[in-house]
Amino acid sequence: MTNSINVFLAEDLVGRLSVDKYGTLSFSYDDDYVEKGGKPLSLSLPLTDQEYYGGAAHAYFTGLLPEEAEKASIARAINISTSNHFHLLSELGKECIGAVRIIESLPQERWSFAKLTENELYVLLTKDRLLQPYLHSEKNVRLSIAGAQPKTALYLERGTYFLPKNGAPSNVILKPDSVTYGQLPFNEYATMILAEKTGIAIPQIRLIKINGATGYVVDRYDREWGKSGPERIHQEDFSQALCVMHSAKYEKEGGPGFVRCLRLIRDRFLVPALDIEKFTRIFLFNVLIGNCDAHAKNYSIIHDSMGPRLASGYDLVCTSMYPELSTDLAMSVNGKFDVDQIQREDWIAMAYDAEISGTALVNRLEEMASQILVLLNGILSRPEFQDVPDFNEKYSNSVRDNIRRLFGLTDLNGPIGFAN
């Protein structure tokens, strides 16, 4: 088995990924790519002629793989150890999030797209944890999409879904319903709409329903329409940019928190003030909505021709709707992960550390909470959520209870804010 493979950004050869006998990944930029001043793979991997061994290289490339349960199901299907990151990347890296492609040489065949029948779409909607292995073995699809939820990448045009072939880029992500976490497509769909109504930019989203099966479909924020169709846009998540292994994505485990992320934006982004505002808005929304899985891999950076900027909001879900999931926040507020323990002074202290206005932060939090409570009923009255057993009540109660607990209120009938 070869121990190195080429890495491309869209159609450009960027460098070479290697692995040693210990399983540690290393990466070196291609000399010609360095000479012409190409775009760095990551903020943690500056463009240089040095070899990156372990550290940032290992964190960046393993961060392209699905997370543990998804990775394990794919590894079993193709008979590869979950710890063999290099082999997994070689198998799955033809289509990743963003523009990265891990492949010895680009496909010579012209792009093609295989139209999916309604029955084939139904199969995708009902595979759940078997979705990726099914596509890998039955459809010869080789892709790696980071994250914990079952998902796959498709191409959507004028209401028709296709499987991309021969290196063709996808333009949407499909997430089927989950056996473990019921009504997940409705949950994410409602949360994303709610986010948009509060001023957060999101990609276009939709629900797909076939014979009682439901899926959530979201446009890829890392794709744009070019002369020959969808084109890949380079991106990375905050864990990769900050050289943090995806296994340590939660702040409790050493992952980035709010302050560290804002410092990265301030130091490295094209328009820091604008993206600090955007990041803060998404962070506050996640805390208010009860999204306790909003870790650093769920915030991403777009690298375009101008420079780094914050990606739109994505993977926004009310996890507090599922009692079996942790209620601790993925990113703390001044070191506190339990919303019942967070006080007004914690927001002020965190803002001070992040070098932003504490008073403005608290005001924004209270305004957004009031806004969410006003918007909830209108969003849940949309036709998409009718005839979904108990969803509206469970979702509404989860969000409202989370906001009540965060502000230490006995009910939500009065003004929303901290008592002190």
N, C-alpha and C positions, 0 to 999 in steps of 0.2 A: 504494500500500500504506500502511495506517495506521502511524503511528510510536508509538502508545501503546495500551495495553490494560489492562483492569481486572484486579485481583488479589483473590481471595477467600480467606478461611479458612473452609472448609466452606461455610456459607450466608451469611457476613458479608462485605460489601464492605470490604476493608482499605485499598486504595489503588490507585495507577496506576503501571504499569511503562512506561517510555519508552525510546527509543533515538535517538541523534543520528546525524548523517551519517557519523561515524567508527566507528559500531558499538558505542559505549559505552552501557551500560545505566544508567538512573537510576530511582529509585523515590521516590514521595511518598505518605505516608499520607493517607487521606481525612480531611477536617476533622471530619466527624461521628464517625468512628471514634476520632480522637484525643480529641475532647471527651468521649466516653463512657468513655474509659480502656480501650480494647481491648487485646488481647494483642499484644505485639510479634512481628513475623515472625521475628526473630532476636535473639540476645544482642548481635550486632554491628550491629543496626538498632533502637536504642531508639525508643520511641514519641515522636515529636516532629513539629512542623509544618515542619521543614526538609526540603529535597530532598537525597536521597543520590545523588550523581553518581559513577559509577564505583566504585572501591574496594569497600566492603562490599556495595553493591547488586549490582555486577557479580559479585563472588565468590559471593554468596548465590544469585542466580538462575541463573547458569551451573552452579552446583553441583547444580541440580535435574535437569540433563540427563544422559543416559548418557555413559559415558566414550568415549574416542576411536574405538575400532574399532566399538562399537555405534552411536555417534552417526553415524559415517561411513556405515554401511550403511543407516541410516534416511534420512539426508540424500540419499543417491543415489536411494533409492526414491521420494522426494517432490520430487526435483529442486531441492534447496536446498543452498547452500554450507554446509559444516560450521562456517564462521566466522560465519554469520548466526544468532547466538544468539537474537535477538529473534524471528525468523520461526520458528525451531525451537520456541521456547517457546510461541509462539502456536498452532502446530500440535499440539504434544504435551502442552501443559500442562493439559488438561482433567482429567487424573487423574495426580497426582504422588505421590511419597512424602509421607506426612503428610497435612495438611489443606489445603495450598495448591492453589488452582485458578486457572489463568491463562486467562481467558475473558471476552469482552466482557459477556455476560449469562448468568445461569444458565439451563439448559434448562427450558423450560416443560412439556415432556412428563413424564409420570410415569416414575419409574424402571422399568426392565424388565431382564430377564435372559434371554439366548438360550441354551437348553440345548445343550451340546456332545455330539455323538454320539461313540461310541468311535473311529470313523474320524477325526473332526475332532481329537480329542485325540491320536491317533497322528500326525497331520500336525504338530501343535504340538511333539510330542516329537522329531520328526526334522528340524525346520527349522534348528536350530542358529543360525548367524549370520543366516539369513534370517527368523528368527522375527518380530522386530518389524516389518520392512518388509512381511512377508506379512500380518500382522494389520492393518497400517495400510491397505494397498491392498485386500485381499480382504474384510476384516471391518469396515472403517471404524472401527477402534479407535484412539483418540487418547490416548496416555498416555506419560508420561515417568518412567522408573524409573532412578535413578542407579545406577552400577556398571559393571563391565567384562564381566560374564558375560551371555550371552543369557538373557532372562527375559521373562515377561509376567505381568500381574495378572489373576486370575480370581475368580469367586465360587464358593465350595464350600458346599453344603448337603446333609447326609445322604448323602455319598458321590457326589453328582452335581455336575459342573462346569458353570459357566455363564460366558458373556461378559457383563459388565455393559454396559448400554445407557443412553442418555439421562442421563448423569451419575451413574448408580448406582455406589456404591463397591464395589471389590473387597475380598476378605478374605483371599486367599492369593496367594503368588507361586509361579509355576511356572518351574523351570529345567530345560531339556532336557539330555540328555547332550551332551558337547562332542566334536567331531571332533578338535580340537587337543589337549585334555587328557582322555584317556580315563578312564572310570569316575568322572567328577567328581560325579555325584549320589551314588554310594556313598561317596565321600571326604567330602563335606560332611555326609551323613547320619551316618556313623560319628563324625566329629569333633564334631558337635553333641551326640550321645549321650554321648560321652566328656566333653565340657564340662559337661553336666548332672550327670553322676555325680561330678564334682569340685566341685560346689556352685555352678555358674554357671546363672543363670536363662536359659532359652531359650523361644521360642515352641513350639507344637506342630508337629511335623514328620512327614513320611511320604514313602514312595517310591510312585511310580505306574509300573506296568509294563503295556505293551500290545504284543502281537505282537513281543516281543523288544526293544522300545524302553523306555528307563527315564528317568524324570524325578524331580526332587526338588521337593517341595511343602512350603512353610513358611507357617504362619499369619502374617499381618501384625501386627507388634507395634504398629503405628500405627492399629489399628482396635479398636473395642470394640462390644459388642452393646448397642443402644439399643432404644427402643420401636418404631421403624420398621425395624429391621434394623441392619446394620453402620454405625457412625458413624466419621468421620474424626477422628484425634487429631493435633494439631499436633506436629511434630518437626523437628529439623535435625541435621546431623552436626557433628562438632567442627571440621572445616575451615570450614564456613559460620559457626559461632559465633565462630571466631577470625579471621574475615576473610581466609581463605587461598584462593586460586584452586585449583580442583580439579586443575589441571595441575601444582600444586606440593604435592600431598597427602603425598608422602614427605618424611620429615625431612631426608634428604640434599639435597632440592631446596628446603628452606626451610619445609616443613610442620611441624605441631606434633609434638612428641615427648612422652614420658611426663610429664616435669616440667611442661611448659607446659599439658598437659591437666589435670593435678592442680591446678595453680594456678587454672585456670578453674573447676573444681568447687568448690574451697575458697572462691573469691570470689563465685560467682554461684548456686550450687545451693541447693535448699531444705534438704536435710539433708546437708551436705558429708561428714561422717565416714562415713556409710553408703555414699555413692556413691564416695568415695575407695577404700574397701575393695572395692567391686564392680568398679570400673575396674581396680584393681591385680590382682585375681584374673584378670580376662579377659586383661590384658596378660601376666601370667606364663604363663598357659595358652598363649597364642599363641607366645611364645618357646619354650616347651617342646615344643609339638606340631610346630614347624617351619612355622608360618604366617608366611611372610615378606612377605605382602601385607596385613598388619593395619595399615593406615595410618589417618589421622585420619577418613577418610570411612566407615570401618567401625566407628566408635564414635559412637553417636547420643544425642541429648538429647530426652526427652519434655517437652513444655510442656503441662501440664494445669492445672486450676483452682487447684491449690495452688502451683505453681511448677516450675522446672526440676528434672528428675531423670534419672538415667542409664537408657537403654533396655536391654533384655535383650541377651544376646549373639546375634550374627547373622553370617552370611558367614564362619563359622569353617571353614577348610580347611587340610589339611596340604599346603602348596604344595611342600614338599621332596620329595614323591613324584614330582615332575616335574623331571627333571634339566635340562631346557631353561630353567627359570625361575631367576631370580636367587636366590641363597642369602643375600643381604644382608637383614637385618631392615628392615622399613619404619620402625620406631621403634627408635632405638639404646638401648643400655645404657651410659650415661656416655660417649656419643660413639662407641661401638664398634658396628658393624653385623654383624660376622662372629662367629658364636657360638664359633668356635675361639679367638678372641682375648679373650673376656670372662672376667675373673677375679672372684673374690669381692669384691675391693676396689672393682671397678666398680659392683657392686650397692650397696655401702655408700655410695659417693660419690654415686650417683644418688639414693638414698634421702635423703641429707643435703640435696641440692638441692631435693628435693620435700617436705622437712620431714616425713618419716615415719621410723620406726625402721628402720635398716639391718639390724640383727640380726633383727628380726621379718620383714623382707622376704626375707632369705636363708633363714631357717627355713621360711617359707611356700613358697618356690621348691623347696626340697629335699623337703618333705612332698608337694607336688603332683606332683613328678616320680615319687616312689615310688608315689603313688596311681595315676598314669596307667599305670605299668608293670604294676601289679597288675590294673587294669581291662581292659587291652587284649585279652587272650585271650577273656575272657568276652563282651565286646562283639562281637568278630569271629566268635564262634561262633553268633551270632544267625542265624535262618533267612534273613534278608534278604541276608546276605553269602555264602551257600552257592551254589555253582555259578557264581560270578563269577570267571572265569579269572585266577589269580595275584593277585587284589586283596588278599586277607588278608595274604599274604606281603609284597607291596610296601608296603602301608600300615604294617604292624607294623615292618618293617625301617626304614622312613623315620623313624618316630617314635622308635624305640629308638636309632637311630644319631644322631639330632639331640640326644637327651638325653645320650648318651655323650659327644659332642663338646662340648656345653655345659659339662659338669663336668670335661672333660679326663680321662676314664676310659678304660682299655684294654678293659674289658668291664663288664657290668652285673650281675655275679654277687654283688658285695659291696654295702655300704651306699652309698646315693646321696648325694653331697655333694662339695663342693670339697676338694681335698687339703689346702689351707691354711686 
